[in-house]
């Protein structure tokens, strides 16, 4: 399982939880502070968006991409 975490500054505990308890094999992290857009990788199983620490335009962009990939 591949997980992308967008937002947040210190996500080590979340990364460890996803790997140990959920069984994620890859956990990627993007802070989302300065990015306005990004392309979601095709191999994702789960996207976690931490909205308190993310550029709002990026959040909207990722939400639209995720809906289109369903």
KOLGU-4560 file (N, C-alpha, C; in nm, 3 decimals, padded with zeros to 5 digits):
<recs>
<n_xx: 00.085 n_yy: -00.117 n_zz: 00.000 ca_xx: 00.000 ca_yy: 00.000 ca_zz: 00.000 c_xx: 00.089 c_yy: 00.123 c_zz: 00.000 mol: A seq: 1 type: UNK>
<n_xx: 00.059 n_yy: 00.218 n_zz: -00.088 ca_xx: 00.132 ca_yy: 00.343 ca_zz: -00.097 c_xx: 00.043 c_yy: 00.457 c_zz: -00.051 mol: A seq: 2 type: UNK>
<n_xx: 00.095 n_yy: 00.539 n_zz: 00.040 ca_xx: 00.019 ca_yy: 00.648 ca_zz: 00.101 c_xx: 00.091 c_yy: 00.779 c_zz: 00.078 mol: A seq: 3 type: UNK>
<n_xx: 00.015 n_yy: 00.883 n_zz: 00.047 ca_xx: 00.070 ca_yy: 01.017 ca_zz: 00.035 c_xx: 00.008 c_yy: 01.104 c_zz: 00.143 mol: A seq: 4 type: UNK>
<n_xx: 00.093 n_yy: 01.168 n_zz: 00.224 ca_xx: 00.048 ca_yy: 01.263 ca_zz: 00.325 c_xx: 00.081 c_yy: 01.401 c_zz: 00.273 mol: A seq: 5 type: UNK>
<n_xx: -00.021 n_yy: 01.487 n_zz: 00.262 ca_xx: -00.001 ca_yy: 01.624 ca_zz: 00.217 c_xx: -00.036 c_yy: 01.716 c_zz: 00.333 mol: A seq: 6 type: UNK>
<n_xx: 00.057 n_yy: 01.803 n_zz: 00.370 ca_xx: 00.035 ca_yy: 01.894 ca_zz: 00.482 c_xx: 00.104 c_yy: 01.843 c_zz: 00.607 mol: A seq: 7 type: UNK>
<n_xx: 00.107 n_yy: 01.927 n_zz: 00.705 ca_xx: 00.172 ca_yy: 01.890 ca_zz: 00.831 c_xx: 00.322 c_yy: 01.909 c_zz: 00.823 mol: A seq: 8 type: UNK>
<n_xx: 00.384 n_yy: 01.930 n_zz: 00.937 ca_xx: 00.527 ca_yy: 01.950 ca_zz: 00.941 c_xx: 00.599 c_yy: 01.827 c_zz: 00.995 mol: A seq: 9 type: UNK>
<n_xx: 00.548 n_yy: 01.773 n_zz: 01.102 ca_xx: 00.611 ca_yy: 01.658 ca_zz: 01.167 c_xx: 00.513 c_yy: 01.541 c_zz: 01.160 mol: A seq: 10 type: UNK>
<n_xx: 00.537 n_yy: 01.452 n_zz: 01.066 ca_xx: 00.444 ca_yy: 01.341 ca_zz: 01.044 c_xx: 00.508 c_yy: 01.205 c_zz: 01.069 mol: A seq: 11 type: UNK>
<n_xx: 00.619 n_yy: 01.204 n_zz: 01.141 ca_xx: 00.689 ca_yy: 01.078 ca_zz: 01.166 c_xx: 00.602 c_yy: 00.978 c_zz: 01.241 mol: A seq: 12 type: UNK>
<n_xx: 00.526 n_yy: 01.022 n_zz: 01.338 ca_xx: 00.440 ca_yy: 00.930 ca_zz: 01.413 c_xx: 00.332 c_yy: 00.872 c_zz: 01.323 mol: A seq: 13 type: UNK>
<n_xx: 00.276 n_yy: 00.955 n_zz: 01.237 ca_xx: 00.174 ca_yy: 00.907 ca_zz: 01.144 c_xx: 00.235 c_yy: 00.808 c_zz: 01.045 mol: A seq: 14 type: UNK>
<n_xx: 00.354 n_yy: 00.839 n_zz: 00.995 ca_xx: 00.424 ca_yy: 00.749 ca_zz: 00.902 c_xx: 00.448 c_yy: 00.613 c_zz: 00.967 mol: A seq: 15 type: UNK>
<n_xx: 00.499 n_yy: 00.615 n_zz: 01.090 ca_xx: 00.526 ca_yy: 00.490 ca_zz: 01.161 c_xx: 00.398 c_yy: 00.411 c_zz: 01.184 mol: A seq: 16 type: UNK>
<n_xx: 00.290 n_yy: 00.480 n_zz: 01.221 ca_xx: 00.162 ca_yy: 00.412 ca_zz: 01.242 c_xx: 00.114 c_yy: 00.346 c_zz: 01.112 mol: A seq: 17 type: UNK>
<n_xx: 00.121 n_yy: 00.420 n_zz: 01.003 ca_xx: 00.076 ca_yy: 00.365 ca_zz: 00.875 c_xx: 00.157 c_yy: 00.243 c_zz: 00.834 mol: A seq: 18 type: UNK>
<n_xx: 00.287 n_yy: 00.246 n_zz: 00.860 ca_xx: 00.372 ca_yy: 00.132 ca_zz: 00.825 c_xx: 00.350 c_yy: 00.013 c_zz: 00.918 mol: A seq: 19 type: UNK>
<n_xx: 00.345 n_yy: 00.038 n_zz: 01.049 ca_xx: 00.339 ca_yy: -00.071 ca_zz: 01.146 c_xx: 00.198 c_yy: -00.126 c_zz: 01.165 mol: A seq: 20 type: UNK>
<n_xx: 00.100 n_yy: -00.040 n_zz: 01.172 ca_xx: -00.036 ca_yy: -00.084 ca_zz: 01.206 c_xx: -00.124 c_yy: -00.108 c_zz: 01.083 mol: A seq: 21 type: UNK>
<n_xx: -00.105 n_yy: -00.032 n_zz: 00.978 ca_xx: -00.190 ca_yy: -00.042 ca_zz: 00.860 c_xx: -00.124 c_yy: -00.129 c_zz: 00.752 mol: A seq: 22 type: UNK>
<n_xx: 00.008 n_yy: -00.138 n_zz: 00.756 ca_xx: 00.080 ca_yy: -00.220 ca_zz: 00.659 c_xx: 00.121 c_yy: -00.147 c_zz: 00.533 mol: A seq: 23 type: UNK>
<n_xx: 00.133 n_yy: -00.016 n_zz: 00.540 ca_xx: 00.176 ca_yy: 00.062 ca_zz: 00.424 c_xx: 00.322 c_yy: 00.030 c_zz: 00.393 mol: A seq: 24 type: UNK>
<n_xx: 00.353 n_yy: 00.010 n_zz: 00.267 ca_xx: 00.490 ca_yy: -00.019 ca_zz: 00.227 c_xx: 00.567 c_yy: 00.108 c_zz: 00.193 mol: A seq: 25 type: UNK>
<n_xx: 00.496 n_yy: 00.207 n_zz: 00.138 ca_xx: 00.558 ca_yy: 00.336 ca_zz: 00.107 c_xx: 00.471 c_yy: 00.447 c_zz: 00.163 mol: A seq: 26 type: UNK>
<n_xx: 00.534 n_yy: 00.540 n_zz: 00.231 ca_xx: 00.463 ca_yy: 00.659 ca_zz: 00.281 c_xx: 00.543 c_yy: 00.781 c_zz: 00.235 mol: A seq: 27 type: UNK>
<n_xx: 00.480 n_yy: 00.861 n_zz: 00.149 ca_xx: 00.544 ca_yy: 00.982 ca_zz: 00.098 c_xx: 00.483 c_yy: 01.102 c_zz: 00.169 mol: A seq: 28 type: UNK>
<n_xx: 00.563 n_yy: 01.209 n_zz: 00.185 ca_xx: 00.514 ca_yy: 01.329 ca_zz: 00.252 c_xx: 00.551 c_yy: 01.453 c_zz: 00.173 mol: A seq: 29 type: UNK>
<n_xx: 00.452 n_yy: 01.542 n_zz: 00.155 ca_xx: 00.471 ca_yy: 01.672 ca_zz: 00.093 c_xx: 00.412 c_yy: 01.774 c_zz: 00.189 mol: A seq: 30 type: UNK>
<n_xx: 00.487 n_yy: 01.880 n_zz: 00.222 ca_xx: 00.437 ca_yy: 01.976 ca_zz: 00.322 c_xx: 00.315 c_yy: 02.052 c_zz: 00.272 mol: A seq: 31 type: UNK>
<n_xx: 00.311 n_yy: 02.084 n_zz: 00.144 ca_xx: 00.195 ca_yy: 02.153 ca_zz: 00.090 c_xx: 00.188 c_yy: 02.301 c_zz: 00.120 mol: A seq: 32 type: UNK>
<n_xx: 00.293 n_yy: 02.356 n_zz: 00.175 ca_xx: 00.291 ca_yy: 02.498 ca_zz: 00.212 c_xx: 00.309 c_yy: 02.589 c_zz: 00.091 mol: A seq: 33 type: UNK>
<n_xx: 00.401 n_yy: 02.557 n_zz: 00.004 ca_xx: 00.430 ca_yy: 02.646 ca_zz: -00.109 c_xx: 00.378 c_yy: 02.593 c_zz: -00.240 mol: A seq: 34 type: UNK>
<n_xx: 00.350 n_yy: 02.465 n_zz: -00.249 ca_xx: 00.302 ca_yy: 02.407 ca_zz: -00.373 c_xx: 00.160 c_yy: 02.456 c_zz: -00.403 mol: A seq: 35 type: UNK>
<n_xx: 00.137 n_yy: 02.493 n_zz: -00.526 ca_xx: 00.002 ca_yy: 02.533 ca_zz: -00.568 c_xx: -00.066 c_yy: 02.419 c_zz: -00.642 mol: A seq: 36 type: UNK>
<n_xx: 00.014 n_yy: 02.336 n_zz: -00.703 ca_xx: -00.042 ca_yy: 02.221 ca_zz: -00.773 c_xx: 00.063 c_yy: 02.111 c_zz: -00.777 mol: A seq: 37 type: UNK>
<n_xx: 00.017 n_yy: 01.992 n_zz: -00.791 ca_xx: 00.105 ca_yy: 01.877 ca_zz: -00.807 c_xx: 00.024 c_yy: 01.765 c_zz: -00.868 mol: A seq: 38 type: UNK>
<n_xx: 00.091 n_yy: 01.675 n_zz: -00.933 ca_xx: 00.024 ca_yy: 01.560 ca_zz: -00.994 c_xx: 00.032 c_yy: 01.443 c_zz: -00.898 mol: A seq: 39 type: UNK>
<n_xx: -00.082 n_yy: 01.383 n_zz: -00.870 ca_xx: -00.083 ca_yy: 01.266 ca_zz: -00.783 c_xx: -00.016 c_yy: 01.149 c_zz: -00.853 mol: A seq: 40 type: UNK>
<n_xx: 00.073 n_yy: 01.078 n_zz: -00.785 ca_xx: 00.134 ca_yy: 00.959 ca_zz: -00.844 c_xx: 00.027 c_yy: 00.853 c_zz: -00.873 mol: A seq: 41 type: UNK>
<n_xx: 00.046 n_yy: 00.777 n_zz: -00.978 ca_xx: -00.054 ca_yy: 00.678 ca_zz: -01.020 c_xx: -00.063 c_yy: 00.559 c_zz: -00.925 mol: A seq: 42 type: UNK>
<n_xx: 00.042 n_yy: 00.532 n_zz: -00.849 ca_xx: 00.045 ca_yy: 00.411 ca_zz: -00.765 c_xx: -00.010 c_yy: 00.431 c_zz: -00.625 mol: A seq: 43 type: UNK>
<n_xx: -00.084 n_yy: 00.538 n_zz: -00.600 ca_xx: -00.135 ca_yy: 00.567 ca_zz: -00.465 c_xx: -00.256 c_yy: 00.482 c_zz: -00.431 mol: A seq: 44 type: UNK>
<n_xx: -00.261 n_yy: 00.440 n_zz: -00.305 ca_xx: -00.379 ca_yy: 00.372 ca_zz: -00.252 c_xx: -00.458 c_yy: 00.462 c_zz: -00.159 mol: A seq: 45 type: UNK>
<n_xx: -00.389 n_yy: 00.559 n_zz: -00.097 ca_xx: -00.453 ca_yy: 00.645 ca_zz: 00.002 c_xx: -00.385 c_yy: 00.782 c_zz: 00.002 mol: A seq: 46 type: UNK>
<n_xx: -00.466 n_yy: 00.888 n_zz: 00.009 ca_xx: -00.415 ca_yy: 01.024 ca_zz: 00.022 c_xx: -00.471 c_yy: 01.081 c_zz: 00.151 mol: A seq: 47 type: UNK>
<n_xx: -00.383 n_yy: 01.131 n_zz: 00.237 ca_xx: -00.423 ca_yy: 01.195 ca_zz: 00.361 c_xx: -00.387 c_yy: 01.342 c_zz: 00.348 mol: A seq: 48 type: UNK>
<n_xx: -00.487 n_yy: 01.430 n_zz: 00.355 ca_xx: -00.463 ca_yy: 01.573 ca_zz: 00.344 c_xx: -00.488 c_yy: 01.636 c_zz: 00.480 mol: A seq: 49 type: UNK>
<n_xx: -00.385 n_yy: 01.697 n_zz: 00.535 ca_xx: -00.395 ca_yy: 01.764 ca_zz: 00.663 c_xx: -00.423 c_yy: 01.911 c_zz: 00.633 mol: A seq: 50 type: UNK>
<n_xx: -00.548 n_yy: 01.950 n_zz: 00.635 ca_xx: -00.591 ca_yy: 02.078 ca_zz: 00.580 c_xx: -00.547 c_yy: 02.199 c_zz: 00.661 mol: A seq: 51 type: UNK>
<n_xx: -00.507 n_yy: 02.184 n_zz: 00.785 ca_xx: -00.463 ca_yy: 02.298 ca_zz: 00.864 c_xx: -00.329 c_yy: 02.354 c_zz: 00.815 mol: A seq: 52 type: UNK>
<n_xx: -00.252 n_yy: 02.275 n_zz: 00.745 ca_xx: -00.117 ca_yy: 02.314 ca_zz: 00.707 c_xx: -00.094 c_yy: 02.303 c_zz: 00.557 mol: A seq: 53 type: UNK>
<n_xx: -00.193 n_yy: 02.338 n_zz: 00.475 ca_xx: -00.179 ca_yy: 02.320 ca_zz: 00.332 c_xx: -00.233 c_yy: 02.441 c_zz: 00.257 mol: A seq: 54 type: UNK>
<n_xx: -00.172 n_yy: 02.470 n_zz: 00.144 ca_xx: -00.220 ca_yy: 02.574 ca_zz: 00.056 c_xx: -00.359 c_yy: 02.533 c_zz: 00.006 mol: A seq: 55 type: UNK>
<n_xx: -00.456 n_yy: 02.621 n_zz: 00.014 ca_xx: -00.593 ca_yy: 02.586 ca_zz: -00.020 c_xx: -00.610 c_yy: 02.550 c_zz: -00.167 mol: A seq: 56 type: UNK>
<n_xx: -00.535 n_yy: 02.615 n_zz: -00.256 ca_xx: -00.543 ca_yy: 02.581 ca_zz: -00.397 c_xx: -00.493 c_yy: 02.440 c_zz: -00.423 mol: A seq: 57 type: UNK>
<n_xx: -00.389 n_yy: 02.399 n_zz: -00.352 ca_xx: -00.337 ca_yy: 02.264 ca_zz: -00.366 c_xx: -00.439 c_yy: 02.163 c_zz: -00.317 mol: A seq: 58 type: UNK>
<n_xx: -00.503 n_yy: 02.192 n_zz: -00.207 ca_xx: -00.605 ca_yy: 02.102 ca_zz: -00.153 c_xx: -00.717 c_yy: 02.081 c_zz: -00.255 mol: A seq: 59 type: UNK>
<n_xx: -00.763 n_yy: 02.187 n_zz: -00.315 ca_xx: -00.870 ca_yy: 02.179 ca_zz: -00.415 c_xx: -00.823 c_yy: 02.098 c_zz: -00.536 mol: A seq: 60 type: UNK>
<n_xx: -00.701 n_yy: 02.122 n_zz: -00.580 ca_xx: -00.645 ca_yy: 02.051 ca_zz: -00.694 c_xx: -00.636 c_yy: 01.901 c_zz: -00.667 mol: A seq: 61 type: UNK>
<n_xx: -00.586 n_yy: 01.861 n_zz: -00.551 ca_xx: -00.571 ca_yy: 01.720 ca_zz: -00.516 c_xx: -00.707 c_yy: 01.651 c_zz: -00.502 mol: A seq: 62 type: UNK>
<n_xx: -00.803 n_yy: 01.723 n_zz: -00.447 ca_xx: -00.937 ca_yy: 01.668 ca_zz: -00.431 c_xx: -00.999 c_yy: 01.636 c_zz: -00.566 mol: A seq: 63 type: UNK>
<n_xx: -00.982 n_yy: 01.726 n_zz: -00.661 ca_xx: -01.036 ca_yy: 01.704 ca_zz: -00.795 c_xx: -00.967 c_yy: 01.586 c_zz: -00.863 mol: A seq: 64 type: UNK>
<n_xx: -00.835 n_yy: 01.577 n_zz: -00.849 ca_xx: -00.761 ca_yy: 01.465 ca_zz: -00.909 c_xx: -00.803 c_yy: 01.332 c_zz: -00.848 mol: A seq: 65 type: UNK>
<n_xx: -00.819 n_yy: 01.329 n_zz: -00.718 ca_xx: -00.857 ca_yy: 01.204 ca_zz: -00.650 c_xx: -00.995 c_yy: 01.160 c_zz: -00.696 mol: A seq: 66 type: UNK>
<n_xx: -01.089 n_yy: 01.254 n_zz: -00.710 ca_xx: -01.224 ca_yy: 01.219 ca_zz: -00.757 c_xx: -01.219 c_yy: 01.163 c_zz: -00.899 mol: A seq: 67 type: UNK>
<n_xx: -01.135 n_yy: 01.221 n_zz: -00.983 ca_xx: -01.124 ca_yy: 01.173 ca_zz: -01.121 c_xx: -01.059 c_yy: 01.036 c_zz: -01.131 mol: A seq: 68 type: UNK>
<n_xx: -00.977 n_yy: 00.999 n_zz: -01.033 ca_xx: -00.907 ca_yy: 00.869 ca_zz: -01.035 c_xx: -00.989 c_yy: 00.757 c_zz: -00.973 mol: A seq: 69 type: UNK>
<n_xx: -01.103 n_yy: 00.787 n_zz: -00.918 ca_xx: -01.185 ca_yy: 00.682 ca_zz: -00.855 c_xx: -01.249 c_yy: 00.593 c_zz: -00.957 mol: A seq: 70 type: UNK>
</recs>
